[in-house]
């Protein structure tokens, strides 16, 4: 009797052997594949995330290994200039780590509303955008006159009044903050010294309007990755980043210094962000 063995090498958590005693082998049992939404429940470090065209190996980064960059850590003078009341969420219906409404305070209006009276600019790739000159030096923005404050109503300054479209960027990781924003660490798809990264935030929804653009983006993220909880940690593709097209408004986050937000080596070296993200297209679907 000839014995045939089939091993699903791509599934390190599940192994299935099929033994054939004749010319016809029995149908293989369907094996469950962990995805973003189930990692935390299964307490696994690695799993697989499937699309219609490819499968990604995903590493779960524990919550303790994520750096959120708050409270703000600029120099004392800058702290004094940017201080804001330490009250609850700006939107009364926002709840920390719960629901879809933005549950933060700092620059709440700017973070949850796209630019409507600015300039629209398109780029073919991340590097073209990153070196375009739109992202003014952090030191210049920190010392902005008049100062950019952390007050909820703090308006966008001139340098932030740009909507951008980038045809191809890559997701290096995603997680959820307690203000209900989904943080995506995006970049140019490279590693090592050539790697360039930026924080892109799928914002919690504004509590003062029904913003269809932001609703569509959040629904796409949740459909693709599951409704990640803020206590679940971050999820990073291993050796193969997720390609997307992205639209959004650029924003300088006065909350934190460059190189703080993110996890591991995946921390942008600027406090500039795309915030809010107003459009996303997954290029692997």
C-alpha positions as CSV (number, residue, x, y, z in Angstrom):
1,X,0.0,0.0,0.0
2,X,1.4,3.4,-1.0
3,X,1.1,6.1,1.6
4,X,0.8,9.8,0.5
5,X,1.3,12.6,2.9
6,X,0.3,16.2,2.3
7,X,1.5,18.9,4.8
8,X,0.3,22.4,4.7
9,X,3.6,24.0,5.5
10,X,2.2,27.5,5.3
11,X,0.1,26.9,8.4
12,X,2.5,26.7,11.4
13,X,-0.3,26.3,13.9
14,X,-2.3,23.6,12.2
15,X,-1.0,20.4,10.5
16,X,-3.1,18.1,8.5
17,X,-2.1,14.7,7.2
18,X,-4.2,12.9,4.6
19,X,-3.6,9.1,4.0
20,X,-4.8,7.5,0.8
21,X,-5.4,3.8,0.8
22,X,-6.4,3.6,-2.9
23,X,-6.5,5.7,-6.0
24,X,-9.0,8.1,-4.5
25,X,-8.0,10.2,-1.4
26,X,-10.7,11.4,0.9
27,X,-11.5,15.2,0.8
28,X,-9.1,17.2,2.9
29,X,-10.7,18.7,6.0
30,X,-11.0,22.5,5.9
31,X,-8.5,24.1,8.1
32,X,-9.2,27.3,10.0
33,X,-6.8,30.1,9.2
34,X,-6.3,32.8,11.8
35,X,-6.9,36.4,10.7
36,X,-6.5,39.8,12.3
37,X,-9.9,39.6,14.0
38,X,-9.1,36.3,15.7
39,X,-5.5,36.7,16.7
40,X,-6.2,38.3,20.1
41,X,-8.8,35.6,20.9
42,X,-6.5,32.7,20.0
43,X,-3.4,34.4,21.6
44,X,-1.3,33.5,18.7
45,X,1.8,35.4,17.6
46,X,1.5,34.6,13.9
47,X,-1.4,33.9,11.6
48,X,-2.5,34.3,8.0
49,X,-4.6,37.0,6.4
50,X,-6.2,36.0,3.1
51,X,-7.5,38.1,0.2
52,X,-8.9,37.0,-3.1
53,X,-5.4,37.2,-4.7
54,X,-2.9,36.4,-2.0
55,X,-2.2,35.3,1.5
56,X,-0.1,37.3,4.0
57,X,1.7,36.0,7.0
58,X,0.9,38.4,9.9
59,X,2.7,39.0,13.2
60,X,0.8,40.2,16.2
61,X,2.6,42.9,18.2
62,X,1.5,42.9,21.8
63,X,-0.2,46.1,23.2
64,X,2.7,46.7,25.6
65,X,5.1,47.0,22.6
66,X,3.1,49.8,20.9
67,X,4.2,53.4,21.5
68,X,1.4,56.0,21.1
69,X,3.5,59.1,21.6
70,X,1.4,60.7,24.2
71,X,1.5,62.6,26.5
72,X,3.3,65.2,24.4
73,X,7.1,65.3,25.0
74,X,8.4,68.4,23.3
75,X,10.6,70.8,25.1
76,X,9.2,72.7,28.1
77,X,8.6,75.9,26.1
78,X,6.7,74.1,23.4
79,X,4.6,72.2,26.1
80,X,3.6,75.5,27.6
81,X,2.5,76.9,24.2
82,X,0.5,73.8,23.2
83,X,-1.2,72.9,26.4
84,X,-4.9,72.0,26.3
85,X,-7.5,71.2,28.9
86,X,-7.4,67.6,30.0
87,X,-11.1,67.1,29.7
88,X,-13.0,64.1,28.4
89,X,-13.8,63.4,24.7
90,X,-14.6,66.5,22.6
91,X,-17.7,64.8,21.2
92,X,-20.1,64.0,24.0
93,X,-21.1,60.7,22.3
94,X,-17.5,59.5,21.9
95,X,-16.4,56.6,24.2
96,X,-12.8,55.5,24.7
97,X,-12.1,52.1,23.0
98,X,-15.8,51.8,22.0
99,X,-17.9,52.5,19.0
100,X,-17.0,54.6,15.9
101,X,-17.1,58.2,17.2
102,X,-13.8,60.0,17.8
103,X,-13.1,59.9,21.6
104,X,-10.1,62.2,21.8
105,X,-9.8,65.9,22.5
106,X,-6.6,67.4,21.0
107,X,-7.3,69.2,17.7
108,X,-10.5,67.2,17.4
109,X,-12.2,69.2,14.7
110,X,-9.1,69.2,12.4
111,X,-8.6,65.4,12.9
112,X,-12.1,64.5,12.1
113,X,-12.8,66.8,9.1
114,X,-11.1,66.7,5.8
115,X,-9.8,69.8,4.0
116,X,-12.5,71.5,2.0
117,X,-10.9,74.7,1.0
118,X,-7.4,73.7,0.2
119,X,-5.2,72.3,-2.6
120,X,-5.6,68.8,-4.2
121,X,-2.3,67.1,-5.2
122,X,-1.6,63.7,-6.7
123,X,1.5,61.5,-6.5
124,X,2.4,58.2,-8.2
125,X,4.3,56.8,-5.2
126,X,5.2,57.4,-1.6
127,X,8.7,58.7,-2.2
128,X,7.5,61.3,-4.6
129,X,5.0,62.5,-2.0
130,X,7.5,62.3,0.9
131,X,10.1,64.4,-0.9
132,X,7.7,66.9,-2.5
133,X,8.2,69.6,0.0
134,X,4.7,69.5,1.3
135,X,5.8,68.2,4.7
136,X,7.7,71.1,6.2
137,X,10.4,70.3,8.8
138,X,9.1,69.3,12.2
139,X,11.2,71.9,13.9
140,X,9.6,74.6,11.8
141,X,6.0,73.4,12.6
142,X,6.8,73.1,16.4
143,X,7.8,76.8,16.4
144,X,4.9,77.9,14.2
145,X,3.7,81.5,14.7
146,X,1.1,81.8,16.0
147,X,1.6,78.5,17.8
148,X,-0.4,75.4,16.8
149,X,-2.3,74.5,20.0
150,X,-3.9,71.3,21.2
151,X,-7.3,72.9,21.8
152,X,-10.2,70.9,20.2
153,X,-11.0,73.8,17.9
154,X,-7.4,74.5,16.9
155,X,-7.7,75.2,13.1
156,X,-5.5,73.8,10.4
157,X,-2.7,76.1,9.4
158,X,-1.9,76.9,5.8
159,X,0.7,74.1,5.5
160,X,-2.0,71.5,6.5
161,X,-4.6,72.6,3.9
162,X,-3.7,70.0,1.3
163,X,-5.6,66.9,0.2
164,X,-3.3,64.3,-1.4
165,X,-3.8,61.2,-3.4
166,X,-0.9,58.6,-3.6
167,X,-1.4,55.9,-6.2
168,X,0.8,53.3,-4.4
169,X,1.9,53.0,-0.8
170,X,2.2,50.1,1.5
171,X,0.8,49.2,4.9
172,X,3.5,48.1,7.4
173,X,1.1,47.7,10.3
174,X,-2.2,48.6,11.7
175,X,-3.7,49.1,15.2
176,X,-6.4,51.0,17.0
177,X,-6.0,53.8,19.6
178,X,-8.3,54.4,22.5
179,X,-9.7,57.5,20.7
180,X,-11.1,55.0,18.1
181,X,-8.7,56.0,15.3
182,X,-7.2,53.2,13.3
183,X,-3.5,53.9,12.9
184,X,-1.8,52.6,9.7
185,X,2.0,52.8,9.5
186,X,2.4,53.3,5.7
187,X,5.5,53.7,3.6
188,X,7.4,53.2,0.4
189,X,7.6,49.4,0.6
190,X,11.3,49.3,1.3
191,X,13.4,48.2,4.3
192,X,16.6,49.2,5.9
193,X,18.0,52.7,5.4
194,X,15.8,53.2,2.3
195,X,12.6,52.7,4.3
196,X,10.4,55.9,4.7
197,X,7.3,55.8,6.8
198,X,4.3,57.9,7.8
199,X,1.4,57.6,10.1
200,X,-2.0,57.5,8.3
201,X,-5.1,57.7,10.5
202,X,-8.5,56.3,9.7
203,X,-10.2,58.7,12.0
204,X,-13.0,58.1,14.5
205,X,-16.1,59.7,13.1
206,X,-17.0,63.3,14.0
207,X,-19.9,63.6,16.5
208,X,-21.3,66.7,14.8
209,X,-21.9,65.5,11.3
210,X,-22.6,62.4,9.2
211,X,-19.4,62.3,7.1
212,X,-20.0,59.7,4.3
213,X,-16.3,59.7,3.2
214,X,-15.0,58.8,6.7
215,X,-17.8,56.2,7.1
216,X,-16.9,54.4,3.9
217,X,-13.2,54.3,4.8
218,X,-13.9,52.9,8.3
219,X,-16.2,50.3,6.8
220,X,-13.5,49.2,4.3
221,X,-10.9,48.9,7.1
222,X,-13.3,46.8,9.3
223,X,-14.4,44.6,6.4
224,X,-10.8,43.9,5.5
225,X,-9.2,43.5,8.9
226,X,-12.0,43.1,11.4
227,X,-13.0,45.6,14.1
228,X,-9.7,45.6,15.9
229,X,-10.0,46.5,19.6
230,X,-7.7,49.0,21.1
231,X,-6.4,46.4,23.5
232,X,-5.6,43.8,20.8
233,X,-2.2,45.2,19.8
234,X,-0.8,45.8,16.3
235,X,-0.7,43.6,13.2
236,X,2.3,43.6,10.9
237,X,2.7,41.7,7.6
238,X,5.9,39.7,7.5
239,X,8.2,40.4,4.6
240,X,5.4,41.4,2.3
241,X,3.6,44.8,2.8
242,X,0.0,45.4,1.8
243,X,-0.3,47.7,-1.3
244,X,-3.0,50.4,-1.2
245,X,-4.0,53.6,-2.9
246,X,-4.7,56.3,-0.3
247,X,-6.4,59.7,-0.2
248,X,-6.5,62.1,2.7
249,X,-5.6,65.5,4.3
250,X,-2.1,66.1,5.6
251,X,-1.8,67.0,9.3
252,X,0.9,67.9,11.7
253,X,0.3,66.1,15.0
254,X,1.5,68.5,17.7
255,X,0.8,65.7,20.3
256,X,4.2,63.9,19.9
257,X,7.7,64.1,18.7
258,X,8.9,62.3,15.6
259,X,10.1,58.8,16.0
260,X,7.6,58.0,18.9
261,X,4.5,56.6,17.3
262,X,4.5,53.0,16.1
263,X,6.1,49.8,17.1
264,X,9.6,48.2,16.8
265,X,11.5,49.8,14.0
266,X,8.3,51.0,12.3
267,X,8.1,54.5,13.7
268,X,7.9,57.4,11.3
269,X,10.7,60.0,11.7
270,X,8.2,62.9,11.4
271,X,5.1,64.0,13.2
272,X,3.3,64.7,9.9
273,X,0.4,62.4,9.2
274,X,-2.4,61.8,6.7
275,X,-5.3,62.6,9.0
276,X,-8.1,61.9,8.3
277,X,-7.8,59.3,5.5
278,X,-10.7,60.0,3.1
279,X,-10.2,57.2,0.6
280,X,-8.5,53.8,0.4
281,X,-8.3,51.1,-2.3
282,X,-6.6,47.8,-1.6
283,X,-4.5,47.0,-4.7
284,X,-4.3,43.2,-3.9
285,X,-8.0,42.6,-4.2
